[in-house]
Amino acid sequence: MAKPDLPSPISHLPILIAGPTAVGKSEIALRLAERLGGEIISADSMQVYRGLDIGTAKPLPADRVRVPHHLIDICGLTESFDAAQFIRLAQKAVAEIQARGRVPVFCGGTGLYFKAFLSGLGEAPSANPELRARLEAMPFEELLRELRERDLAAYEKIDKQNPRRVIRAVEVIRLTGKKFSAQKSRWGETPSSPSFKTEEGKSGLERRSPHQIRFYCFTRAPADLQARISARVDTMFARGLVDETRELLKRGLAENQTAMQAIGYRQVAEHLRGERSLAETIELVKIKTRQFAKRQLTWFRRQLDPEWMELKPEESLEAVVQKICEAIS
């Protein structure tokens, strides 16, 4: 594959592609990496697990042949993975990709990973497996109560629909004896990134300094994104999500509280236990996915400063890739 005719080594700075589930970011990243001579680094907290394929919309083998992918299938179901590990492995992947004269292209929807890569994790300690296991076994309401009592600032800001985040906050407090919010003070400022806003608060493509990391976040009109989510969920079930979940449960999926946060698997596991019909399960997964997409967008808007691009149903992804190539050249 011919390498792009871009300045070096500036052209090898990472490009970050983010957005909610089903927005189309994976295909954009794939095409962009092909155009620029790049390799993709997954910023998805669930695609690290081997076996979680259909439910996480993991890149197909054919796509991974087209473009090398990193940080996918690196953990077994019994292993834990966190943002600190992501930073270490992502930085290693970036260095190796750049050493090959290629472009690192991050792609995913885990906002915490993007922020960790851009800003670091401050003073927070690494995960403690024994403590983590005890916290995961606690009732969620008890965890929320402890967080509220020991760190009201963190309690008020944290996503209370995300047990993984709450568990991590309590874990850090117990390990350090300090407030979780204080240890995240380095995150108080929005990371610098290549973006600009119009008077209406929207953003568009702009030619930026070639010395900046390029960070794009994609959106769609609500009706468009909901239709794409619905179609994606239908496809996942048609591809065999129920059978995949059944097999993963035999291999210990239910014991990994992090992996069980992946939307689809918990709901299918409940279906397999007879808690609801398949039709009800499919509809519930669609609802949960729409809610998750909304939380993703809210997190990106509040915590990061990417350059926003709204994708139109009539606009080809190749045209979007062309716009990005022109903006960074």
N, C-alpha and C positions, 0 to 999 in steps of 0.2 A: 504494500500500500504506500503510495507516495505521501511524503510528509508535507504539511502545509508550508506555504511560502510566507512565514511570519517571522518577525525578529526573534533572535535567540540571544540569551535564555529567557527573555521576558515572555515569549510565547508559551513557555512551559509552566507558567504560574497556574495554580489550580483554578478550575471553573466549578462553581457550586450550582447544582440544579435541584431545587426543592419545590414542594407543593403538597397539597392534600392527596390522599389516596384516589386513584382513578383519574387524575387530572391529565395524564399523558406524559409525565416527566420521564419515565423510563425510556420510551421510544425516542423522545427528544435527545436525551443523554446518549443513547446508542448511536443515533445518526450524527450527533455532534462529535462524538469520539471518532467515528469513522472519518468524518470530514477533516478533523484536526490531527489525526494520528494520535489518538488518546487511549487511555485505559480507564475503566470505571471503578470507582471506590464506592461501595454501597454504604449509605448512611441510613440503614434500616435496622432497628434493634431486634427484629424477629428473623430476618433473612440470614442471620449468623447461625441459626440452628439447622443442623442437618435433619432432613425429613419434613420440615415445615415448608413444603413446596407450593402446593396449590393454594392454600389459605393465605400465604404471604405474597402471592403473585410474583414468586421468585423468577428471575430471568430464565427463559427456556435454554436448554443446551445449545440450540442453534444460535441463539443470541450471544452466548458466551464463547462460541467459536468465532463469531463476527468480530467481537471486541473482548479483550481480556477483562475479567471482573475480579475484584478483590473484596475481602471481608464478607464472603458468602460461604455458607457451609463450613464454618470454622469451629463450631461448638457442637458437642453432643447434647442430648436432651437432659442429661443429668448435670450439666455444667452451667455455671452462672456467667453472665457477661454484663459489663457496665460501661459507663461513659469513659472511665479512666482507661480501661482496656482498649476502647475504641480509639482514643487519642493516640495511644502508643502504637497501635497497629496501623492507624491511618497515616501517621507521620512517617512510619517506616515505608509504607506503600508509596507515599508521595515521593520520598527520596529515591526509591528504586525506579519508579516510573520516569522521573526526571533524569536519572542517570542514563536511562535508555534513550534519552532525547525525545520523550513523548510527553503528552499533556495529561495530568491527573484530572479526571472529571468526577466529582462527587455527585451522587444521585440518591435521594431518599426523602422520607417524610418525617424522620425523627429529629424534631427541632433541637432537642437537647444535644444531639451529636454535633450538629452544625455549630451551635453556640460553644460547645466544649472545644471544638477544633479552632474556632476563631478567638476565643477568649480564655481558654484554660478552665480548670476546675477549682481554682483557688486553693485553700488549705484543706479541703475535705479529704479524709483518709480513704484508703481503698476498702472495698467491701470485706466484711468479716463473715465467712461462711456459717459459723456456728450461731452468731447473733442473728444473722439474716434468717436462718431457718426458724429460730424461735419467734422472730417478729412475724414471719409469714404465717405461723400457726396461730397467732393472736387474732381475735375478732377485730374486724376493721374499725368498728366504732371505738374500741379501746385505743387503737393506734391514733385515731383522730383526737381523742380526748387527751392523750399524753402529749401530742404535738401542740395542741391548743394551750395546755397548762405550762409547757416548757419553752415554747417559742411562738407567741401569738402572731408575730409578724410573718413568720413562715406559714403558719396555719391559714392566715387570711389570704395569702397570695397563691398557695399551692393548689394544684388541680385535684380537688377532692374526689374526682371520679377515676383517679389513677392510683390504685393501691401501690404500684411499684414506686412512685414518687414519694408517697407518704412513708412507706417503709424505709426508703433511703434517708429521708429527713430524720426520722426517729433513730435510725442506726447511727448516723453521724453525731447526733446529740449525745447518745449513750456512750459512744466511743471516745468522744472528746470532752464531754462535760460542758460544751459551749453551744450557744445557739446556732442552729443551722443557717439562719438568715445572715448572721454576722460573718460566717465563713464563706458566704457567697457574695460578699461585698464587691469583689472584683467584677461581678456581673451586673453591678448597678448601672453601668453605662452601656448603651447599645453599641455593639461592635461596629467599627467602621467598615463600610462596604460600599460598592459602587451603585449608588441609587440616586434618584432625584424624584421630587414630587411636584405635581402640578398644583394649582390653586385649589382644585377640588380634592386634593389628597391622593390622587391617582399617580401612577408612574408610567414611564415608557422608556424605550431604549434610548440611550445616550452614549456617544463615544466618550470613554473614560480614559484616564491615564493608563498606559500599558503597564505601569508598575503596580496596579491594584489587582487584588484577587477579584474575579468576576463572580457575582452572586446573584442568581435569578430565582425568583419564586413565581410559580405559575398558578393562575386561578381560572375559573370559568364561571359563567352565569349560573346561579343556583339551579335552575331547571336543567341546564345542560349537564352539570356535574351530577345531579341526582340520577339522571337517565343513564349516565355512564357507570355510576355505582351499581345501579340495578342490573345493568347488563353484565357487569363484572361478576357480581355475586351469582347470577344465573349460570354464567360460564364456569365458575369455580365448582358449583354443585354438579354441573354436567360432566366436568372433568374427573369427578370422583372425590370430592372433599369428604364425604361421609366415610368412604373406605379408607382414605388417608388418615382421618382422625381415629378410626377404629384401630388401625395398625399402630399409630403413635401411642395410643393409650396402653397398648400391650407393652410398649417399650419405655413406659414411665413418664409420659407427657403430663399426666395429672399431678405428679410430684414436683414439677418445675413450675412454680408460681409465676415466674417471669414469662416463660413460653406460653403458659395458659392465658396470658393477657392478650395474645394475638386474637383479634376478632375472627369469629368463625369456629375456632376449635372448641372453645368453652360451650358455645351454643349447640354445636353438633354433639358434644359429649353429653349434654343434658338431654338431647333428643335420643341418643342411644340408651340412656337410662329410662326412657319412656316418659319424660317430663312434658314433651309436646310433640306434635306431628311434624313431619318433614316440611310440609307447606308452611306451617307456623314458624318453623325454624328458619327457613329461607327468608321469610318476611322479617323476622327479628334480626337476622344478620344484616339485612339491608338497612334497617333502622339504626342499628349500632354503628354501621359503617358511615352513614350520613352524619351521625352525631360525632364520630371520631374525626371526620373530615372538617367539621366545623371547629372542633377544638384545635386541630392542627393549624388552621388558618388564624385563629385567635392567637395562638402561641407565636407564630411567625410574626404577626403584626406587632405584638407587644414586646417580644424579646429580641427580635433581630431587625436588621435594616437592609433587606435585599432590594433588588430592582424588580418591581412587580410587572408581570405581563399577563394580560387576560387573553386566553385562547378562545378563538371563535370556532363554532362548529364547521363553518364553511372554509376556514383557513387550514391549509395543509401544514403538517408538521415540518415538512421540508422547507416551507416558506419561513417558518419560525426559526429553524436552524440557520437559514441564510441570513436573517436579520441579526442573529447573535454573532455570526461570523463577521458580518460587516461592522458591527459595533466594536468588536475587539481587535480588528485588524488595524 
